[in-house]
Amino acid sequence: MTQEPAVVHEIRDHVAVMFLNRPDNRNSMTPELLDRFAEVTDLVRAAPEVRAVVITGRGSCFSAGADFRSTLQRHAEDHPRQPHEKSYAMYEPFLRVLDLEVPVIGALNGHAVGGGFGLALLCDMRVGNCDAKYGANFAKLGLCSGMAISYLLPRLVGLARASELLFTGRLVRGSEAHGMGLFNDAVPADRVLPRALELAAEVAAAAPYAVRSMKHVMRQGLGWEVRRAAWAEAYAQAASLETADAKEGMSALLEKRTPTFHGR
């Protein structure tokens, strides 16, 4: 029996819905899922009838981020990459969300951690599961964040809140994330996708050229340089991967124990 693709999509009533489709692996950032995500994003971008996009996950997780049993940096078959280039390459497929001219809504059906949380931040709007956990746990792994999370988060929740979440690596429930302004809404798990689709339908019913124009000028006004920030962050993340603390943090995660960091 042929397995379904790692990311699937459907388009209905001017709304495209993209499903991360590896629930058994918590929709982690495997090469298979990342490559397919890039392909589907390009297909959705090229569909002229699409006026809004919803990104969601199947199963109990939106995305658990990096697969720590796989490689954390992406190699290239045709030419060697520097460490920072490998780090950036891992996030580049998710960063293609930035190329979508129409509004993007994250339907965060379950936990979104690390790179999965970064994907959620790339969306224009977010509907969360009030009971699921969300956050950037990089500091607990001995790593610097990636995918421009350190750029996006303070712009969404303010510097103090972002500092607390990034420096501690603490995960928050969806209800708390909603309270700090990170989510547009937080609802029970079975209402996440329907609520996101309701919001997408409202967007799709509005004048499409006006909506796309407002998204563009709003980003211009904010100086929205997400890719540049992700590139800068890739240098720091690549350097952090070489530390003893990172090796300890990732070992502790896989062994389900508390890490002991020594600052080296």
N, C-alpha and C positions, 0 to 999 in steps of 0.2 A: 504494500500500500504506500503510495507516494505521500510524503509529508507536505503539508501546506507551507508556503513561503514564510519566512521569518517576520515579514511585514506584509500585510494585505490592506487593500483599501476598497472603498465603494463610494460612488458619487450619486447623490439623490437630492433633487430639489435644490440644486446649486450649492450643496454642502458636500465636501469631501471628508470622509472619515478614514483616518489611518490607524490601523490596529497593530501594535507591537504583539507579535504572535508566537512567543516562546514562553508560555506560562510556566512550564515545568522547570525552566531555568530563570524564573523571575524576570524575564525580559531583559536579561543582562546584555552588556555591550560586547557580544561576541563578534568576530569578523563577519560571520554570516548575517547577523541582524543589522550591523552597521552598513554593509554593502547594499542590502536590500532596502534599508531605510533611504539611502541616497537615491536609489532607482525610483522608488515610489514617490519621493518628494519631487523629483524631476517630472514624473508623469502628472502629478497633481498640478504642478506649476504650469505645465503646458496645456492643461484643459481649460479652454476659454469660458466654459459655463460655470466654473467654480467661483463662488463669491465669499466663501468662508471655509476654513479647514478646522477639523477637530482631530486631535491626536490623543489616543487612549491606549490602554494595555489590556490584554486578556489575562484572566486569572486574578490572583490576589495582590499582585504588584503592578504598578505602572512601569517602573524599571528600577532594578536594584543597582544600576550603574555598572562599573567595571566587573568583569568576570575574573576574580583573583586566582582562579585555577587556569586561566588562559594568560596570554601576554598582555601587559599593560601598555605596550607601545607597538605601533603598527609598522612593520617592515615593508619595504618596497621590493618587488621582484626585479625591477628593471634598473634600479640604481640604489646605492647605499644612502641611508639617511643619517643625519646627526641626531643625537638624543632628543633635542627639543623638537625636531621635525617629526620624529616618531610619536612624541606626545601629542603634538598638534594634529597629526594625521588620525589619531584615534577619535578626536572630537569633531573633525571636519564634516563627517556625514550628518551629525545632528545639527551642526551650524548651518546646514543648508536650509533650515527653517527660516533663516534670515532672508533668503531669496524669495520667499513667498510674498507676493504683493498684497494679498488679501489678508484679513485678520485671521489669526490662528488662536484656537482655544484649546488649552490643555484640559482634558477630562481625566483627572488624576484618580483613577479608580481604586488605587491602593498605594502602598509605600513607594516613595520616590527618593532615592538616596544617591549621593555622589553625583556621577554623571547623569543618572536618571533625573535627579533634582535639577541639574543644569539644563536638561532638555525642557523641563517644566518652566524654568525661568525664561527660556527663549520665546515662549508663547506670549501673545499679546494679552491674553486673559486666561485665568485658571479657575477651574471648579475642582475642589478637593473633597476627599472622603474625610468626614469629620473625625473618624477614629483611626485613620492610617497615620503613619509616621513619615515625616519629611525633613530633609536637611542635607547638609554637606559635612560628612563625617571625616574629612581628609585629615584633620589635625590628630584624630584618634588613631590614624594609620601611619603617622609620621610623614605625610605627604603635603605638598602645597596643592591647593585646589587647581582645577583646570576648567576649560570651556568658558572662560571669562566669568565664572561664578563670583569671583572677588570684585568684578566690575559691575555685574548686574544686581547682586543682592543689596548693596548699600543704596542703589538708585531706586529700589523697590520698597525697602523697609526702613531706610535711614542708616546712618553710619553706626550708631550705638547698637542697634539691634543686629545689624550685619556682623559687627565685631564680635558680639556675644556668640552668635551662631557659628561663625567661622573659627574663632579662637578656641572654643570648647568642643566643637564637633557635635554639639547636642542636637538630637532630633526632636521635632515638635509634632504634636498631634495636629490634624487638619483644622480643628476648631480654633487652636491657638494661632495657626498660620493665618487663618481668616481674620482673627482679631487684630493681628499686626499689619493687615493690609496686603498680605502676600497673595491671598486668594480673593476672587470676586464673590465666591460663595463656598460654603462647606456644608455638605449634605450627607446622609447615610449612603453607604456603598452602592446600593441598588438605584440611587437617584442621581449619581454622578454623571453618567453618560446622558440620560434623558435631560438633565438640567443644562448640560453643555450644548446639546442639540437644540434646546429651546432658545438659548442665547445665539447660537449660530443661525437659526431660522430668522431671528430678529435682524441680525446683521445682513443676511441674504436678501431680506425684504427691502432693505434700504437701497438708495441709488449706488450702484457698484463703482462708478467712476469717482463719485464724491468720497466714498469710503476709502478706496485705494489712495486717493490724493491726500486725504487727511492722515492716513497711516504714514505716508511718505514724508509729509511736511512735519509731522509730530516727531518722527525720528530725526529729521534734519535739525529741528530746533533743540533737541536734547543732545545733539552731538553724539549720536548713537554709533560708537566705533567698537562694536562688540568683537569683530574678528581681530582687530588690532590688539585689543585687550587679551583675547585668547592666545594670540601669538606670543605676547610678552609673558603671559602666565605659563606657557609651555616651557620656557627656559627655566623658570623656577621649579616647576614640577619635575622636569628631567633631572635637575640637580638634586632635588629632595629624594628622588628614587635611588640615588647612589649612597644614601646615608644608612648607617647601621640602624637608626630609629625606624626607617621605612621597612627595612627587612624584618625588624622585630614587630612592627605594627601589623604587617601583612601575615606573618607567621601566627601571631596571637589571634587574628581574626579567623584564620582557617582552623586553628586549634581550639577556638571558642574559650579563650582566656583573656584576662586583663593584661595589656602590654606594659612593659617597664622600659621607659625611655631614659636615655643618658645624654641627650643633646649632642650626639655625634653621628 
